[in-house]
Amino acid sequence: MIPMLIVLRVCGPRRISLWLPLFLVWLLLLPVVLALLPFALVALLIVRMDPWRTFAAFWGVLAGTRGTHIEVSTPASSVFIHVY
Amino acid sequence: MNENRRQILEMLSAGKITADEAERLIAALEKEPSSAGSTPAGSKLAPKYLRVVVDADETAHGDTLTKVNIRVPLQLLRAGVRLAGLIPQDAREHVNAALREKGIAFDVSQLKPENLEELIEQLNDLTVDVDHAKGQVRVKVFCE
């Protein structure tokens, strides 16, 4: 399952709190991806890479980001990122 | 002694079952997982995340000022290794050369999923304490 939401919080001189609904980004990107897919397929065949394995690997990387958590805090500032 | 095993032995001593039947029952008991809810020693759930925790004590009185807490899904690392396996041979040589320039003698073609599994297995609990001029930095890398 690919990530659907990213929460980003930055506390410092300016406080930023963002909830990025990735599912909307995927929906917007879907037509672009479908349009570029044949070109990617041809390019992969030219460089003699297995298209199926390549797409599966990219999908794995994308799906693997779900659950990533990054938290860094210092006295001056802090950053919080979580991928849902 | 296990309660079930005791019952089997009592039945055997009372003559209700034969020695062969008792042996079969005990063997069946040993195959079954423990019903008491206790997990056998050594069995662990497969880790799902790689955690890196850094605590830096930068003051003389030991207050922790900087904290880093990173959790990376192991699935992402596995996918990354699989992706690295797709890099064409000539591109791998470029990557290896670039790594060598940075002083890292590492062959990307040697990066295989089974190596990662071995690393995860070994990386049960690794703690690195670093002393520096301002205080102490504690780095903990582990899988959970």
gemmi code that builds the backbone of each chain (N, CA, C; Angstrom):
import gemmi

chains = {
    "A": [
        ("MET", (0.852, -1.204, 0.000), (0.000, 0.000, 0.000), (0.884, 1.248, 0.000)),
        ("ILE", (0.629, 2.129, -0.923), (1.455, 3.334, -1.017), (1.047, 4.342, 0.056)),
        ("PRO", (1.926, 5.261, 0.429), (1.579, 6.230, 1.481), (0.439, 7.158, 1.046)),
        ("MET", (-0.373, 7.496, 1.990), (-1.552, 8.307, 1.677), (-1.501, 9.701, 2.295)),
        ("LEU", (-0.659, 9.857, 3.298), (-0.643, 11.147, 4.006), (0.742, 11.385, 4.593)),
        ("ILE", (1.183, 12.622, 4.529), (2.440, 12.996, 5.193), (2.118, 14.126, 6.173)),
        ("VAL", (2.584, 13.971, 7.381), (2.436, 15.047, 8.365), (3.812, 15.659, 8.581)),
        ("LEU", (3.888, 16.949, 8.424), (5.156, 17.665, 8.554), (4.968, 18.811, 9.546)),
        ("ARG", (5.796, 18.830, 10.575), (5.727, 19.926, 11.549), (7.125, 20.486, 11.751)),
        ("VAL", (7.246, 21.754, 11.607), (8.532, 22.423, 11.845), (8.295, 23.495, 12.884)),
        ("CYS", (8.997, 23.392, 13.997), (8.882, 24.401, 15.050), (10.213, 25.134, 15.140)),
        ("GLY", (10.166, 26.409, 15.010), (11.374, 27.227, 15.092), (10.951, 28.666, 15.206)),
        ("PRO", (11.680, 29.561, 14.576), (11.234, 30.956, 14.565), (9.829, 31.070, 13.963)),
        ("ARG", (9.580, 30.207, 12.946), (8.225, 30.137, 12.374), (7.699, 28.732, 12.556)),
        ("ARG", (6.441, 28.621, 12.887), (5.860, 27.300, 13.120), (5.071, 26.869, 11.876)),
        ("ILE", (5.437, 25.725, 11.340), (4.749, 25.220, 10.138), (4.174, 23.841, 10.470)),
        ("SER", (2.941, 23.649, 10.172), (2.307, 22.346, 10.360), (1.541, 21.995, 9.092)),
        ("LEU", (1.952, 20.940, 8.436), (1.343, 20.576, 7.153), (0.836, 19.146, 7.168)),
        ("TRP", (-0.346, 18.962, 6.664), (-0.881, 17.618, 6.430), (-1.018, 17.492, 4.919)),
        ("LEU", (-0.187, 16.703, 4.317), (-0.208, 16.593, 2.851), (-0.964, 15.332, 2.439)),
        ("PRO", (-2.145, 15.492, 1.877), (-2.910, 14.300, 1.456), (-2.334, 13.723, 0.151)),
        ("LEU", (-1.483, 12.738, 0.315), (-0.803, 12.178, -0.862), (-1.746, 11.465, -1.817)),
        ("PHE", (-2.867, 10.978, -1.288), (-3.786, 10.264, -2.180), (-4.302, 11.192, -3.280)),
        ("LEU", (-4.404, 12.498, -2.958), (-4.807, 13.461, -3.989), (-3.689, 13.655, -5.009)),
        ("VAL", (-2.453, 13.651, -4.507), (-1.289, 13.790, -5.405), (-1.231, 12.598, -6.361)),
        ("TRP", (-1.465, 11.388, -5.812), (-1.429, 10.190, -6.670), (-2.524, 10.270, -7.724)),
        ("LEU", (-3.701, 10.762, -7.312), (-4.810, 10.871, -8.279), (-4.458, 11.844, -9.398)),
        ("LEU", (-3.789, 12.957, -9.009), (-3.405, 13.950, -10.013), (-2.301, 13.414, -10.931)),
        ("LEU", (-1.403, 12.607, -10.338), (-0.271, 12.097, -11.108), (-0.631, 10.904, -11.988)),
        ("LEU", (-1.723, 10.258, -11.667), (-2.088, 9.023, -12.371), (-2.176, 9.195, -13.899)),
        ("PRO", (-2.873, 10.246, -14.416), (-2.917, 10.395, -15.878), (-1.534, 10.622, -16.485)),
        ("VAL", (-0.687, 11.379, -15.763), (0.672, 11.651, -16.261), (1.465, 10.346, -16.333)),
        ("VAL", (1.348, 9.545, -15.281), (2.078, 8.268, -15.226), (1.612, 7.353, -16.345)),
        ("LEU", (0.288, 7.296, -16.535), (-0.252, 6.434, -17.599), (0.205, 6.895, -18.982)),
        ("ALA", (0.306, 8.224, -19.158), (0.755, 8.761, -20.442), (2.236, 8.465, -20.687)),
        ("LEU", (3.021, 8.485, -19.608), (4.470, 8.279, -19.756), (4.866, 6.802, -19.756)),
        ("LEU", (3.935, 5.963, -19.345), (4.239, 4.536, -19.193), (4.794, 3.875, -20.468)),
        ("PRO", (4.176, 4.112, -21.647), (4.731, 3.472, -22.860), (6.157, 3.914, -23.162)),
        ("PHE", (6.464, 5.203, -22.905), (7.816, 5.709, -23.156), (8.817, 5.060, -22.195)),
        ("ALA", (8.392, 4.936, -20.950), (9.260, 4.300, -19.943), (9.523, 2.850, -20.330)),
        ("LEU", (8.468, 2.214, -20.821), (8.585, 0.804, -21.236), (9.610, 0.640, -22.362)),
        ("VAL", (9.499, 1.530, -23.346), (10.428, 1.479, -24.489), (11.858, 1.757, -24.018)),
        ("ALA", (12.005, 2.780, -23.160), (13.336, 3.140, -22.658), (13.963, 1.977, -21.897)),
        ("LEU", (13.153, 1.292, -21.098), (13.674, 0.156, -20.315), (14.089, -0.995, -21.235)),
        ("LEU", (13.307, -1.200, -22.271), (13.652, -2.280, -23.209), (14.935, -1.944, -23.970)),
        ("ILE", (15.121, -0.651, -24.256), (16.345, -0.232, -24.963), (17.579, -0.493, -24.088)),
        ("VAL", (17.483, -0.160, -22.793), (18.646, -0.373, -21.908), (18.686, -1.806, -21.340)),
        ("ARG", (17.822, -2.649, -21.900), (17.779, -4.077, -21.535), (17.543, -4.301, -20.047)),
        ("MET", (16.569, -3.572, -19.528), (16.159, -3.807, -18.136), (14.769, -4.411, -18.155)),
        ("ASP", (14.541, -5.324, -17.236), (13.247, -5.986, -17.160), (12.200, -4.972, -16.674)),
        ("PRO", (11.239, -4.578, -17.534), (10.269, -3.542, -17.119), (9.450, -3.960, -15.901)),
        ("TRP", (9.033, -5.219, -15.885), (8.187, -5.679, -14.787), (8.928, -5.568, -13.448)),
        ("ARG", (10.206, -6.051, -13.439), (11.006, -5.996, -12.203), (11.284, -4.555, -11.794)),
        ("THR", (11.499, -3.701, -12.806), (11.793, -2.294, -12.513), (10.578, -1.606, -11.890)),
        ("PHE", (9.402, -1.804, -12.519), (8.199, -1.178, -11.967), (7.896, -1.734, -10.579)),
        ("ALA", (8.100, -3.038, -10.409), (7.850, -3.660, -9.102), (8.795, -3.076, -8.042)),
        ("ALA", (10.052, -2.848, -8.442), (11.023, -2.293, -7.491), (10.657, -0.862, -7.114)),
        ("PHE", (10.240, -0.059, -8.107), (9.843, 1.323, -7.808), (8.598, 1.346, -6.918)),
        ("TRP", (7.670, 0.461, -7.219), (6.450, 0.380, -6.409), (6.818, -0.026, -4.969)),
        ("GLY", (7.772, -0.938, -4.850), (8.229, -1.379, -3.525), (8.840, -0.244, -2.733)),
        ("VAL", (9.626, 0.589, -3.412), (10.239, 1.747, -2.732), (9.149, 2.715, -2.276)),
        ("LEU", (8.190, 2.946, -3.164), (7.096, 3.870, -2.853), (6.273, 3.349, -1.674)),
        ("ALA", (5.934, 2.069, -1.735), (5.131, 1.459, -0.674), (5.925, 1.364, 0.628)),
        ("GLY", (7.238, 1.197, 0.487), (8.085, 1.039, 1.669), (8.229, 2.291, 2.501)),
        ("THR", (7.932, 3.439, 1.912), (8.082, 4.687, 2.681), (7.005, 4.842, 3.747)),
        ("ARG", (5.943, 4.065, 3.622), (4.862, 4.149, 4.609), (5.380, 3.709, 5.972)),
        ("GLY", (5.134, 4.529, 6.975), (5.600, 4.209, 8.330), (6.894, 4.908, 8.694)),
        ("THR", (7.454, 5.636, 7.744), (8.700, 6.368, 8.036), (8.425, 7.477, 9.046)),
        ("HIS", (9.320, 7.584, 9.988), (9.140, 8.588, 11.042), (10.476, 9.276, 11.279)),
        ("ILE", (10.477, 10.576, 11.183), (11.711, 11.346, 11.412), (11.394, 12.444, 12.412)),
        ("GLU", (12.172, 12.476, 13.463), (11.949, 13.466, 14.504), (13.298, 13.988, 14.956)),
        ("VAL", (13.508, 15.253, 14.780), (14.773, 15.868, 15.207), (14.420, 17.086, 16.036)),
        ("SER", (14.949, 17.136, 17.239), (14.659, 18.311, 18.061), (15.924, 18.858, 18.688)),
        ("THR", (16.053, 20.151, 18.624), (17.144, 20.869, 19.260), (16.482, 21.963, 20.113)),
        ("PRO", (17.227, 22.610, 20.990), (16.597, 23.674, 21.790), (15.985, 24.783, 20.914)),
        ("ALA", (16.577, 25.012, 19.768), (16.103, 26.115, 18.923), (14.952, 25.718, 18.008)),
        ("SER", (14.950, 24.489, 17.555), (13.933, 24.108, 16.584), (13.684, 22.596, 16.595)),
        ("SER", (12.618, 22.202, 15.973), (12.348, 20.771, 15.868), (11.609, 20.473, 14.572)),
        ("VAL", (11.848, 19.284, 14.072), (11.211, 18.848, 12.812), (10.576, 17.492, 13.062)),
        ("PHE", (9.387, 17.333, 12.590), (8.660, 16.071, 12.745), (8.058, 15.696, 11.394)),
        ("ILE", (8.393, 14.531, 10.921), (7.826, 14.052, 9.644), (7.309, 12.627, 9.873)),
        ("HIS", (6.104, 12.390, 9.489), (5.577, 11.019, 9.568), (4.811, 10.708, 8.286)),
        ("VAL", (5.107, 9.548, 7.736), (4.423, 9.120, 6.495), (3.395, 8.066, 6.865)),
        ("TYR", (2.138, 8.346, 6.567), (1.061, 7.389, 6.868), (0.654, 6.635, 5.619)),
    ],
    "B": [
        ("MET", (6.692, -29.225, 35.914), (6.278, -30.056, 34.779), (4.964, -29.538, 34.204)),
        ("ASN", (4.817, -29.650, 32.922), (3.610, -29.226, 32.231), (2.406, -30.037, 32.736)),
        ("GLU", (1.255, -29.347, 32.899), (0.056, -29.972, 33.447), (-0.435, -31.141, 32.570)),
        ("ASN", (-0.419, -30.918, 31.257), (-0.884, -31.961, 30.333), (0.010, -33.192, 30.393)),
        ("ARG", (1.300, -32.931, 30.475), (2.262, -34.040, 30.526), (2.054, -34.857, 31.822)),
        ("ARG", (1.801, -34.120, 32.927), (1.558, -34.793, 34.205), (0.323, -35.697, 34.118)),
        ("GLN", (-0.736, -35.171, 33.468), (-1.976, -35.953, 33.320), (-1.717, -37.233, 32.526)),
        ("ILE", (-0.924, -37.110, 31.463), (-0.613, -38.288, 30.623), (0.136, -39.329, 31.454)),
        ("LEU", (1.102, -38.844, 32.249), (1.892, -39.777, 33.064), (1.035, -40.428, 34.147)),
        ("GLU", (0.085, -39.647, 34.702), (-0.830, -40.207, 35.702), (-1.721, -41.293, 35.081)),
        ("MET", (-2.193, -41.010, 33.848), (-3.020, -41.998, 33.134), (-2.215, -43.256, 32.846)),
        ("LEU", (-0.938, -43.056, 32.536), (-0.064, -44.206, 32.256), (0.152, -45.029, 33.527)),
        ("SER", (0.401, -44.311, 34.645), (0.647, -45.036, 35.907), (-0.611, -45.734, 36.407)),
        ("ALA", (-1.792, -45.129, 36.074), (-3.058, -45.753, 36.475), (-3.439, -46.908, 35.552)),
        ("GLY", (-2.686, -47.070, 34.472), (-2.946, -48.165, 33.539), (-4.055, -47.888, 32.560)),
        ("LYS", (-4.475, -46.600, 32.480), (-5.567, -46.251, 31.558), (-5.080, -46.226, 30.113)),
        ("ILE", (-3.809, -45.910, 29.917), (-3.233, -45.900, 28.557), (-1.932, -46.705, 28.572)),
        ("THR", (-1.544, -47.147, 27.384), (-0.293, -47.914, 27.282), (0.886, -46.947, 27.143)),
        ("ALA", (2.086, -47.489, 27.261), (3.303, -46.667, 27.131), (3.399, -46.049, 25.738)),
        ("ASP", (2.991, -46.824, 24.725), (3.034, -46.301, 23.339), (2.088, -45.116, 23.167)),
        ("GLU", (0.888, -45.267, 23.734), (-0.092, -44.176, 23.629), (0.411, -42.927, 24.354)),
        ("ALA", (1.014, -43.148, 25.506), (1.562, -42.018, 26.295), (2.654, -41.302, 25.483)),
        ("GLU", (3.482, -42.111, 24.849), (4.575, -41.525, 24.048), (4.017, -40.680, 22.898)),
        ("ARG", (2.978, -41.229, 22.245), (2.374, -40.496, 21.125), (1.740, -39.185, 21.597)),
        ("LEU", (1.058, -39.271, 22.772), (0.407, -38.061, 23.310), (1.435, -36.990, 23.673)),
        ("ILE", (2.536, -37.425, 24.277), (3.587, -36.460, 24.658), (4.219, -35.837, 23.413)),
        ("ALA", (4.415, -36.679, 22.398), (4.979, -36.160, 21.138), (4.041, -35.135, 20.514)),
        ("ALA", (2.721, -35.419, 20.582), (1.736, -34.480, 20.035), (1.742, -33.173, 20.819)),
        ("LEU", (1.913, -33.290, 22.128), (1.975, -32.090, 22.988), (3.167, -31.219, 22.631)),
        ("GLU", (4.290, -31.867, 22.373), (5.510, -31.117, 22.052), (5.402, -30.389, 20.719)),
        ("LYS", (4.603, -30.964, 19.800), (4.441, -30.309, 18.491), (3.581, -29.064, 18.603)),
        ("GLU", (2.608, -29.094, 19.538), (1.674, -27.978, 19.668), (2.363, -26.789, 20.319)),
        ("PRO", (2.016, -25.551, 19.880), (2.547, -24.392, 20.585), (1.944, -24.317, 21.976)),
        ("SER", (2.668, -23.701, 22.894), (2.232, -23.620, 24.281), (0.901, -22.903, 24.382)),
        ("SER", (-0.081, -23.529, 25.072), (-1.402, -22.921, 25.202), (-1.434, -21.894, 26.311)),
        ("ALA", (-0.402, -21.863, 27.155), (-0.380, -20.911, 28.269), (-0.071, -19.492, 27.804)),
        ("GLY", (0.219, -19.324, 26.529), (0.469, -17.993, 26.003), (1.925, -17.593, 26.061)),
        ("SER", (2.757, -18.441, 26.647), (4.172, -18.100, 26.705), (4.834, -18.494, 25.394)),
        ("THR", (5.684, -17.633, 24.865), (6.359, -17.939, 23.619), (7.633, -18.686, 23.921)),
        ("PRO", (7.983, -19.628, 23.088), (9.210, -20.356, 23.342), (10.423, -19.440, 23.243)),
        ("ALA", (11.449, -19.760, 24.006), (12.634, -18.922, 24.016), (13.270, -18.892, 22.635)),
        ("GLY", (13.690, -17.724, 22.225), (14.377, -17.618, 20.942), (13.478, -17.211, 19.803)),
        ("SER", (12.136, -17.464, 19.956), (11.244, -17.069, 18.874), (10.922, -15.587, 19.020)),
        ("LYS", (11.164, -14.830, 17.951), (10.923, -13.393, 17.995), (10.124, -13.000, 16.768)),
        ("LEU", (9.326, -11.931, 16.934), (8.594, -11.443, 15.788), (9.585, -10.822, 14.816)),
        ("ALA", (9.263, -10.940, 13.539), (10.168, -10.375, 12.531), (10.185, -8.854, 12.670)),
        ("PRO", (11.360, -8.247, 12.706), (11.410, -6.789, 12.848), (10.831, -6.092, 11.625)),
        ("LYS", (10.191, -4.949, 11.857), (9.564, -4.212, 10.757), (10.244, -2.876, 10.495)),
        ("TYR", (10.931, -2.368, 11.498), (11.522, -1.042, 11.342), (12.974, -1.012, 11.797)),
        ("LEU", (13.731, -0.151, 11.175), (15.091, 0.147, 11.625), (15.007, 1.472, 12.373)),
        ("ARG", (15.475, 1.464, 13.618), (15.391, 2.686, 14.420), (16.787, 3.239, 14.642)),
        ("VAL", (16.906, 4.531, 14.537), (18.153, 5.215, 14.871), (17.787, 6.292, 15.884)),
        ("VAL", (18.339, 6.172, 17.068), (18.048, 7.144, 18.128), (19.359, 7.788, 18.542)),
        ("VAL", (19.389, 9.097, 18.517), (20.595, 9.828, 18.914), (20.218, 10.782, 20.043)),
        ("ASP", (20.928, 10.668, 21.141), (20.753, 11.611, 22.256), (22.080, 12.301, 22.474)),
        ("ALA", (22.072, 13.599, 22.377), (23.327, 14.337, 22.567), (23.234, 15.179, 23.822)),
        ("ASP", (24.105, 14.899, 24.784), (24.191, 15.717, 26.003), (25.260, 16.767, 25.733)),
        ("GLU", (24.803, 17.964, 25.551), (25.779, 18.981, 25.150), (26.130, 19.943, 26.268)),
        ("THR", (25.487, 19.789, 27.402), (25.839, 20.692, 28.496), (26.628, 19.926, 29.540)),
        ("ALA", (27.299, 20.684, 30.388), (28.118, 20.065, 31.425), (27.251, 19.345, 32.442)),
        ("HIS", (26.001, 19.844, 32.660), (25.127, 19.193, 33.652), (24.274, 18.087, 33.042)),
        ("GLY", (24.572, 17.683, 31.849), (23.979, 16.473, 31.285), (22.589, 16.601, 30.719)),
        ("ASP", (22.112, 17.821, 30.472), (20.793, 17.970, 29.858), (20.855, 17.521, 28.401)),
        ("THR", (19.880, 16.712, 28.009), (19.849, 16.269, 26.617), (19.225, 17.382, 25.787)),
        ("LEU", (20.001, 17.904, 24.901), (19.525, 19.047, 24.131), (19.098, 18.660, 22.725)),
        ("THR", (19.832, 17.776, 22.133), (19.501, 17.383, 20.768), (19.048, 15.930, 20.749)),
        ("LYS", (17.911, 15.716, 20.124), (17.395, 14.345, 20.037), (17.035, 14.045, 18.592)),
        ("VAL", (17.420, 12.879, 18.150), (17.055, 12.430, 16.806), (16.389, 11.070, 16.955)),
        ("ASN", (15.257, 10.937, 16.341), (14.531, 9.676, 16.416), (14.036, 9.348, 15.004)),
        ("ILE", (14.661, 8.384, 14.389), (14.311, 8.038, 13.009), (13.846, 6.583, 12.951)),
        ("ARG", (12.762, 6.379, 12.267), (12.245, 5.013, 12.089), (12.060, 4.774, 10.593)),
        ("VAL", (12.812, 3.848, 10.076), (12.740, 3.542, 8.638), (12.160, 2.138, 8.465)),
        ("PRO", (11.100, 1.988, 7.685), (10.566, 0.631, 7.472), (11.604, -0.258, 6.771)),
        ("LEU", (11.765, -1.460, 7.260), (12.725, -2.384, 6.637), (12.295, -2.749, 5.223)),
        ("GLN", (11.012, -2.636, 4.976), (10.488, -2.905, 3.620), (11.109, -1.926, 2.620)),
        ("LEU", (11.341, -0.695, 3.086), (11.959, 0.316, 2.221), (13.408, -0.058, 1.914)),
        ("LEU", (14.114, -0.557, 2.923), (15.500, -0.978, 2.710), (15.556, -2.159, 1.749)),
        ("ARG", (14.633, -3.098, 1.939), (14.596, -4.274, 1.055), (14.309, -3.843, -0.384)),
        ("ALA", (13.347, -2.916, -0.528), (12.999, -2.438, -1.873), (14.186, -1.698, -2.488)),
        ("GLY", (14.910, -0.952, -1.665), (16.088, -0.233, -2.144), (17.163, -1.184, -2.637)),
        ("VAL", (17.347, -2.273, -1.904), (18.347, -3.271, -2.314), (17.926, -3.930, -3.630)),
        ("ARG", (16.615, -4.206, -3.733), (16.109, -4.810, -4.984), (16.310, -3.848, -6.158)),
        ("LEU", (16.076, -2.555, -5.888), (16.254, -1.534, -6.919), (17.725, -1.436, -7.317)),
        ("ALA", (18.604, -1.521, -6.320), (20.054, -1.461, -6.604), (20.470, -2.645, -7.476)),
        ("GLY", (19.777, -3.755, -7.298), (20.081, -4.952, -8.091), (19.738, -4.796, -9.563)),
        ("LEU", (18.913, -3.794, -9.869), (18.496, -3.577, -11.265), (19.436, -2.648, -12.017)),
        ("ILE", (20.361, -2.030, -11.284), (21.268, -1.075, -11.941), (22.115, -1.832, -12.968)),
        ("PRO", (22.174, -1.345, -14.208), (22.993, -2.030, -15.217), (24.473, -2.041, -14.828)),
        ("GLN", (25.187, -3.019, -15.358), (26.580, -3.261, -14.960), (27.471, -2.028, -15.134)),
        ("ASP", (27.351, -1.337, -16.293), (28.231, -0.173, -16.516), (27.900, 0.967, -15.551)),
        ("ALA", (26.621, 1.103, -15.212), (26.235, 2.136, -14.240), (26.768, 1.782, -12.851)),
        ("ARG", (26.782, 0.500, -12.533), (27.328, 0.046, -11.246), (28.796, 0.423, -11.110)),
        ("GLU", (29.512, 0.279, -12.224), (30.941, 0.622, -12.187), (31.134, 2.106, -11.906)),
        ("HIS", (30.250, 2.928, -12.477), (30.308, 4.376, -12.205), (30.049, 4.648, -10.722)),
        ("VAL", (29.046, 3.955, -10.180), (28.694, 4.134, -8.755), (29.868, 3.710, -7.873)),
        ("ASN", (30.451, 2.558, -8.194), (31.596, 2.065, -7.409), (32.768, 3.045, -7.463)),
        ("ALA", (33.001, 3.607, -8.662), (34.102, 4.568, -8.812), (33.830, 5.820, -7.984)),
        ("ALA", (32.576, 6.277, -8.004), (32.219, 7.468, -7.221), (32.384, 7.203, -5.726)),
        ("LEU", (32.011, 5.987, -5.300), (32.168, 5.620, -3.885), (33.644, 5.562, -3.498)),
        ("ARG", (34.456, 5.006, -4.408), (35.904, 4.918, -4.136), (36.517, 6.311, -3.999)),
        ("GLU", (36.029, 7.245, -4.833), (36.522, 8.625, -4.750), (36.247, 9.229, -3.376)),
        ("LYS", (35.125, 8.813, -2.778), (34.751, 9.318, -1.442), (35.422, 8.514, -0.330)),
        ("GLY", (36.231, 7.550, -0.719), (36.947, 6.751, 0.278), (36.163, 5.554, 0.769)),
        ("ILE", (35.089, 5.210, 0.052), (34.272, 4.058, 0.458), (34.543, 2.913, -0.515)),
        ("ALA", (35.236, 1.919, -0.047), (35.545, 0.773, -0.910), (34.383, -0.211, -0.824)),
        ("PHE", (33.408, -0.010, -1.650), (32.203, -0.839, -1.601), (31.761, -1.183, -3.024)),
        ("ASP", (31.438, -2.447, -3.215), (30.980, -2.903, -4.524), (29.449, -3.045, -4.479)),
        ("VAL", (28.771, -2.206, -5.226), (27.301, -2.198, -5.210), (26.727, -3.530, -5.697)),
        ("SER", (27.461, -4.193, -6.586), (26.947, -5.462, -7.112), (26.908, -6.560, -6.041)),
        ("GLN", (27.624, -6.324, -4.940), (27.618, -7.301, -3.844), (26.409, -7.116, -2.912)),
        ("LEU", (25.644, -6.062, -3.162), (24.484, -5.766, -2.318), (23.330, -6.673, -2.730)),
        ("LYS", (23.032, -7.641, -1.883), (21.981, -8.610, -2.219), (20.970, -8.679, -1.072)),
        ("PRO", (19.710, -9.028, -1.380), (18.698, -9.087, -0.321), (19.101, -9.992, 0.844)),
        ("GLU", (19.785, -11.110, 0.546), (20.156, -12.030, 1.636), (21.193, -11.388, 2.579)),
        ("ASN", (22.046, -10.488, 2.014), (23.004, -9.771, 2.861), (22.275, -8.843, 3.824)),
        ("LEU", (21.220, -8.208, 3.305), (20.447, -7.289, 4.136), (19.777, -8.042, 5.283)),
        ("GLU", (19.217, -9.213, 4.961), (18.556, -10.022, 5.995), (19.556, -10.397, 7.085)),
        ("GLU", (20.769, -10.734, 6.651), (21.815, -11.098, 7.612), (22.169, -9.911, 8.500)),
        ("LEU", (22.237, -8.743, 7.862), (22.554, -7.520, 8.599), (21.469, -7.224, 9.634)),
        ("ILE", (20.202, -7.369, 9.204), (19.079, -7.109, 10.110), (19.126, -8.072, 11.292)),
        ("GLU", (19.453, -9.324, 10.974), (19.536, -10.343, 12.018), (20.605, -9.977, 13.053)),
        ("GLN", (21.718, -9.466, 12.547), (22.836, -9.132, 13.444), (22.598, -7.822, 14.184)),
        ("LEU", (21.704, -7.003, 13.602), (21.520, -5.655, 14.130), (20.411, -5.627, 15.181)),
        ("ASN", (20.427, -6.591, 16.080), (19.366, -6.640, 17.073), (19.432, -5.445, 18.006)),
        ("ASP", (20.589, -5.153, 18.466), (20.724, -4.020, 19.376), (22.158, -3.530, 19.357)),
        ("LEU", (22.352, -2.444, 18.672), (23.691, -1.877, 18.568), (23.678, -0.480, 19.180)),
        ("THR", (24.531, -0.264, 20.117), (24.615, 1.051, 20.742), (26.035, 1.566, 20.599)),
        ("VAL", (26.144, 2.798, 20.170), (27.465, 3.411, 20.000), (27.504, 4.653, 20.874)),
        ("ASP", (28.434, 4.714, 21.788), (28.613, 5.903, 22.616), (29.783, 6.696, 22.072)),
        ("VAL", (29.542, 7.953, 21.808), (30.601, 8.805, 21.261), (30.873, 9.930, 22.259)),
        ("ASP", (32.102, 10.037, 22.699), (32.480, 11.138, 23.583), (33.107, 12.236, 22.746)),
        ("HIS", (32.653, 13.440, 22.970), (33.334, 14.559, 22.300), (33.489, 15.698, 23.296)),
        ("ALA", (34.135, 16.756, 22.846), (34.561, 17.824, 23.751), (33.406, 18.404, 24.565)),
        ("LYS", (32.261, 18.568, 23.944), (31.148, 19.257, 24.628), (30.339, 18.339, 25.542)),
        ("GLY", (30.384, 17.078, 25.326), (29.576, 16.186, 26.144), (29.600, 14.783, 25.587)),
        ("GLN", (28.462, 14.116, 25.669), (28.416, 12.748, 25.183), (27.273, 12.576, 24.189)),
        ("VAL", (27.533, 11.806, 23.161), (26.502, 11.510, 22.167), (26.253, 10.007, 22.205)),
        ("ARG", (25.003, 9.647, 22.360), (24.656, 8.229, 22.408), (23.855, 7.894, 21.149)),
        ("VAL", (24.382, 6.983, 20.375), (23.718, 6.582, 19.128), (23.261, 5.140, 19.288)),
        ("LYS", (22.001, 4.924, 19.081), (21.473, 3.564, 19.209), (20.822, 3.172, 17.883)),
        ("VAL", (21.274, 2.078, 17.333), (20.717, 1.574, 16.072), (20.161, 0.188, 16.357)),
        ("PHE", (18.909, -0.013, 16.079), (18.330, -1.328, 16.335), (17.107, -1.563, 15.457)),
        ("CYS", (16.691, -2.814, 15.400), (15.487, -3.166, 14.636), (14.367, -3.469, 15.616)),
        ("GLU", (13.142, -3.145, 15.234), (12.005, -3.444, 16.125), (10.812, -3.933, 15.315)),
    ],
}
model = gemmi.Model(1)
for chain_id, residues in chains.items():
    chain = gemmi.Chain(chain_id)
    for i, (resn, *xyz) in enumerate(residues, 1):
        res = gemmi.Residue()
        res.name, res.seqid = resn, gemmi.SeqId(i, " ")
        for name, pos in zip(("N", "CA", "C"), xyz):
            atom = gemmi.Atom()
            atom.name, atom.element = name, gemmi.Element(name[0])
            atom.pos, atom.b_iso = gemmi.Position(*pos), 0.0
            res.add_atom(atom)
        chain.add_residue(res)
    model.add_chain(chain)
structure = gemmi.Structure()
structure.add_model(model)
structure.setup_entities()
